[in-house]
Amino acid sequence: MRLRHHNFTIIVNWMEKGFGCTKLCSYCNWRASPLLPQGAQSHKAVSAFIQQCKKSFITISGGGDPLYRLEENYLNLLTMINTIKAQNFNTRIITRELQHVAKLKGISDHISISLDEDVMQGISAYRNQWHGMDVEFSLVLPPLPAEALVALKPQYAALHKQLRRRLVLRENFNSVFPLDPRLMAFGHKGIVLVPKSVCLNSRYLSTVDCDGHAIVQDNAVLAGYLMNDPDVYLFGGFAKHLMDPIVHLEYGDIDVISRNFNVMAILAEQFAFTFKEVSPPNSYPRYFLGKSVRAGKTVQLVLVKSDEDARKFIFNAQYSVDRFGYNQGFFFDPLIGEANIRHAIHTKTAQLAQGPRSMELFHTDRFSIEQRHRSKLLKKGFMIIQ
């Protein structure tokens, strides 16, 4: 049996303050990561890291884009590449900066161009500059169930034919749905899938030297815990994603209500979260903001005393579309009705709930919160019915 060695990746962010990337990718959770480098890693750290590698190449990736503002950061990049080559490794760079790719001819051995709509539109302007270079394209899969991804395979086959170079499909870390890699096989090496298990078991150098499990959150595992804990109630955008991931493809923060303080302890121990209380002193319920050391989603947690209060919180939401949750299964406000709420979710319709509302469990700044929520719904394409 052939022994598979782990990939080694250096996570870069050339900015000493801020985030060195021009993109706002929906799947990227690096921007707020506490392990994101601020400036280049030292020669000593890079040398010590790559000495552990048993593959032929070292990847330089984001974090930020390795080719971000190349005219300013070229020396840092070249120094890192030369450190890698001095130990007889090849280099592989993952980037979206099409205009700089040809400048790495003879410098980087492999280039992987991450695709998005803007990149796709710009390829033709630069393709002729890449003759003699080992250039491939990569695409992060949408966070969809396996059957929906399989339905997209003809589109990926057509894209590969259009690109005329190898296409790498990467499993999305934000996906909460299991994926059997065999389902995404194409019968040739022109299109390959990189499961997130490969990334999680790889080695990374950011501000620390660690494996993928320590640096990136696997949201499928996190969601598995949250969906199966009887003391956890999921609501908001994440619950909408669980119900209809095609219509509600992306989700931001994970909104959680819990009746058990131990939920925060489990999230801290198993998923490296730290929680900060953001509610006024001596108020009820208590509000907490949770952020993990691992690059991933923020958890907004409301701590209540009972199942009744958890449901009361959800069933007094501003819009009918938000009056449902997930507690080891979906539950719905009986006054609105399951069919009506499901229809609102599937059609992205946010209708102002009729009748009186109990506001006693809400944050004192609830009015501002609901105004921001309305703006978010509009940006996501909801039709608002007042």
N, C-alpha and C positions, 0 to 999 in steps of 0.2 A: 504493500500500500504506500502510495506517495505521501511523504510528510509535507504538510502545508505550514509554511512559516507565516508569522504575522506581518502585516504591513506596518511600516513606520512612517508617521506623518508629523511634520513640524507645522503647528498652527501659528500663523503670523498675523500681526496687526502692527503695521509700521508706525501708526499714530501713537505718540507719547500721551496724548489726551484725545479721547474720542474713538471713533470707529472708522477704520480705513477701507471703506467700501462705498461705492456710489449706489448700490442696489438696496431694495427693501424686500427681500425674498420672504414669502409667507412661511417657508419651512425653516428659515434660519433663526436660531435662538442664541447666536453668539453675541449679539450687540450688547446685551445686558449681563453677560456671563462674568462672574468674579474671577474666572480663570483665564480670561482673555488677556494676552500680552499687551502691554503698552510700550511699544518700541521693540527693537530687535533683540532676540536672545543672544547671549554671549557666545563667543567662539568656544569657550570651555564647556558650556551647557550643550551646545549642538554636537561637539565632538564626543562627549560622554554618552549622549543619547544614541547616536548612530552606530557606535561601536557594538551595541547590542543586537543590531539588525543582521538577519541571516538571508535577506533577500538581496536582489541586485540593485534595487533602487530605493531612494528616499523621496517621499512626496512632500511638497511645500504647498500648503493650502490655507484657506480661511477657516475660522476667524474672518479677518479682513481679506481683501483680494491681494494676492502677492504682487500683482502688477498695478496696484492702485498708485496713481501719481508717480509713474515709473521714473520720470525725469528727476523727481526728488528722492526717490527711494532705491534707485538703481544700485547704488554702492552697497547698501545693506543687503539687497538680494544677491548681488554678485559675490559678496563676501561669504554669504551662507552657501551658495552653490559651490564655491571654491573649497570651502571646508568639507563639504560632502564629497566632492571629487577627489580631494586629497587622500581620502580613505577608500578610494576605488569603487565608489557607488555612483550609479547613474541618478539623475534627478528627474522628477516628474512634477510639473506645476499645474495646478487647477486654477483657472481664471475665467473671467468674463470680459476682460479688457481686450477686445479683438484688435484694436489699433496697435497694440504692443507685441502681439504674438510673434510676428516676423523678426522682431529685434532680438529674440532669443535663439535664433538659428545658430547652431554651433555652440550654444551656451547651455541650454537645457535639452536633455535627451528626449523627453516626452512632454507633450502639452495636452491637457484635457480641458476643453472649452465647455463651461456650464451653459446650458441653453435656457433662454427665456425668450419672450416675444421680441424684445429689442435686439437681442443677439442674433436671433434668426433673421431679422430684417437686414442686419449688417454683414452677414457672412459673405455675400457675393462681392462686396467691395474689397475684401482682403484675401479671399481664397487663393488667388493666383500668387500671392506672396509666400505661400507655405510649401512650395515645391521642395522636396527633399527633407521635409520635417515630419516627425512622427506626431501627427495631430489627430486626436479623437474628440468626440463630443459626448457629453454626459447630460442626463436629464433626471431630476428627482421626480419620482412617481407621485401622483396625487394621493392624499391619505384616504383611500377608498377601500371597500371590501374587495376580496380577491376576485369575485365574479365580475365586478365592475372593471377591474384592471384587465382581466382576460378579454373583456369586450373591447378594450382599447388596443389590443395587440395589432390588428390590421393598420391602425394609425401609426403605431411605432414602426411597423415594417415599411410603410410608405415614407415615413420620415427618414429612415435609414437609407432608402433608395435615393431620396432627394439629397441627402448630405454626402453620400458617396465616401464615407469614412466610418470607422467603427463607432457604434453607438452604445454607451454604457447607461443602463437604467439603474438608478439607485433607489432602494427602498426608503421611504420617508420616515424619519424618526418620530414625527408627529402622528403617524398612523396608529390607531388603536386596534386595527384589525389584523389577524394572523394571515400570513402569506406563505404558501408552499412554493419555494423557488422553481420547482418543476413546472408549475403552471405558467411561468413566464419564459419558458424555453422556446427558442425559435428554430432549433435544429441546425444552427451554424454559429460561427464565432463572430459574425458581423454585429450581432446584438447580444449583449451579455447583461445579466442582472447581478448587481452587488447587493446581497441581503444585508440588512442592518446588523445581523449577527457578525458579519465579517468586520464591520467597523467597530462594533462594541468590543471585539476581541483583539483589535489592533492596538498598537502603541502610539502614544501621542506626547509631543513636547509642546506645552503652552507655557504657563508660568510654573508648571510642575511636569514631571515625567511620570506618566500613568497610562493605564489602559482605558479603552473607550467607556467602560462601565463607570469609571470615576469622573469622567469629564462631560459625558452626554447623557441626558435622561432618555430612557426608552419609555415613551409614553404609553406603549401597549401594556407594559408591566404595571406602570402607575395606574392606568385606567382599570386594569384588571383588579387591582386592590380596591380602588374607590367604588367600583361597580358591585363588588361582592361583600363589602363591609356593611352589616345591617345598621350601623350607626351613621352612615354617610348618605346624604341626599344631594344629588347633583341637579343643577338647574342652569338656566341661562344658555349661552352660546354652545357650551360643550354638550349639554343635553340635546340641543337641536341637532348638533352634528351626529350624535348617537342615533337619533331617530331618522334623520335623512341626510346622510353624508354626501350625497350627490348635490342636493340643493344647497346645503350648508357645508360646503367643502372645507372651509378653514374655521378655526376657532382660536380665540385669544386666551385670556386668563381662564382658569378652571374654577368655576363658582361652586362652592361646597357649603352645605349646612351640616353640622354635626351636633349630636346630643351627648357626645362623649369626648372629654378632653384628651383621652388617650390617642385619638386619631392624629393629633398633632405630633405626639411622641412617635407613633409609627411612621409618619411621613418624614420625621427627622431622622430616625434610625435607618429606615430602609431606602429612603430617596433623597437624603442629605438636605432636607429643607430646614430653614431657620424662620421662625415666625415672630412678627412684630405686631403688638396690639395697636390698633388704630382707632379704637372706640374711646369716647370720653370716659373719664374715671367713674366707676360705680354705676355704669350704664348696663342695660340689658336690652337685647342680647349683646354679646361681645364680638367685635370684629377683629380679624387678624389677617395680615398680609404675609404670605409664605413665599420665600425665594430659595431655590436650591443652588448649591455649589455647581451642580451639573447644568450644562446649557439645556434649557427647557422652558416650560410654561410656568407662570406665576399661579399660585393658588390663593384665591380669596375665600376665606373661611369665616362663617358665622357660627358661633357657638350658642346653642339653645339648650333648654332643659328637658324638652319632650318632643315626641313625635307630633303632637298636636301643634306645637309652636312652629316646628319645621314646615308643616303643611300650611299653617296659617300665614307664614312669611311668604311662601310661594303663591298661595291662592289670593293674595292681595296685591299682586303685581299690577303695574299700570295698564299693560296690554294683555288681552286674552291669550295671545300667542305664547306668553311667558308663564302662563298658569299651569304648568306641568313640571314634573321632575322625574328623577330616576333614583329608586331605592330598592336595589335588587330586582328591578323591573320598573316600567313606566307607571306613573300615577297622574291623574288629571283632576282639575277642579270640577266637581260634579255640577256646579252651577253653569259652567260653560259647556261641558260635555266633551268626551274624548274625541268624537268625530269632528266637532267644530275646531278643536285645538289642532288635531292632526291636519286638517284641511288648511288652517292658517300657516302651519309650519311648512307644508309642502308647496304652498303658493306664495310664501313670504308676504303674508298679510298681517299687519299689526293694527288691530282695532281696539280702541279705547274701551276697557271693560266697563260695563254698565252697572249701576247700583252703587251703594255705599262701600267704602273701603276702610278697613281697620289699619291705621298707620302706627300703632303703638310699638310694633317690633322693628320699625325701620330707623335707620340712621337719622340723626337730627338734620343732616344736610340732604335729606331725601329729594327735595325739589330739584336741587342742582344735579344730583345723581340721575334723576329721571330725564332731565333735559339732555344730559350727555348721552344717555342710553338712546333717546330718540334720534339724536344726531348719528350715532353709530348704526342704528337700524337703517336710516336713510342711505348712508354710505354703502351698506351691504345690499342695497336694492330692494328694501321692503317698501310696500305701499302702506302708508300710514292713514288710518281712518279714525278721525277724531270723534 
